[in-house]
Amino acid sequence: PAAILAARLYRCFGSAEDLEWARKIYDWQQRSLVDPATGFVWDGMNRTGDGRIDKDWKFTYCQGVFIGAGVELWRVSGEPGFLRD
């Protein structure tokens, strides 16, 4: 949700800092929570206090939020890579 909000703030107010944050959040999520083999988006990390990705928690909303962030970033940047993701 934070990447979506930052991209929408950029679209509304034009602050380059908001766009930068949207990209940073999206890039971190893609590097940290997206399974490169399947594209599945895990819910989070450190639930058990060990700093690892929690691969036991699987929720459909995680897929939707990541897709939504990609769509919002595509809308403000026009970069097709966000839609491919």
N, C-alpha and C positions, 0 to 999 in steps of 0.2 A: 504493500500500500504506500510506503514512503516514496518509492520511485514514481508511482502514478501521481501522487500529490506534487512532487517536485516538478515533474513534466507539465502538469496542469498549471502550476504557479508560473512556470516559464511562459507557457502559452498566454496566460492572462496578463502578466506584467512585464515579460521580456527580460528578466534579470538573468544574465549569463551564469551567475552563481547557482541559480535553481536548476538550470539545464546540466551544469557540471555535477551537481549532487544527484540528479536523476540518473545520469550515466554511471557515476561511481557506485551507486546502490545496485543498479541493474548488473553492472560488471561483476561486483562482488557476489551477488546472488548466482549469477551464471557460473562463476568459477567455483563457488563453495557449495551450492545446493542443487545444481542440475547434474544429473547423472549423464556423463558424456556418451555412454553407450546407448541409453534408451530415451534420454530427454526428460525423464521423470524428475519432478521438482520435489525434493524432500522438504519437510516442514521446518526444520531448524537444527540447531546444534546446541550441545551442552545441557540438554534436559536432565541428564543424569550426573552432571557436574564433572565430566571427564574431558570436555572440550571437543568431543567427536560429533559427527553428524548422526542424528537419530534416524536410522533407516527403518525402524520399526513403526514409526508413526507415519501413516500414509493418508493424506487427505486430498480430495479433489480440489478444494479451494486453492491450494498452493499452485496448481496448474493454472487456474483461472487468473490469479493475481500476477503470475509471471507473464502470461499472455497479455493481460491488460497493460502491464508496464511496457512490454514490447510495442503494443499498439500505440500507446501514448507517445513513446519515444519516436516511433515512425511518423506520427502526425506532426511532431515539431521539427523533425530533422529530415524527413523524406528518405532516410537510409533504409533500403529494402532488407538489410540484414536483420533488423528488428522484427520484421514480419516473418522471415525464415525461421528465426529462433522459436 
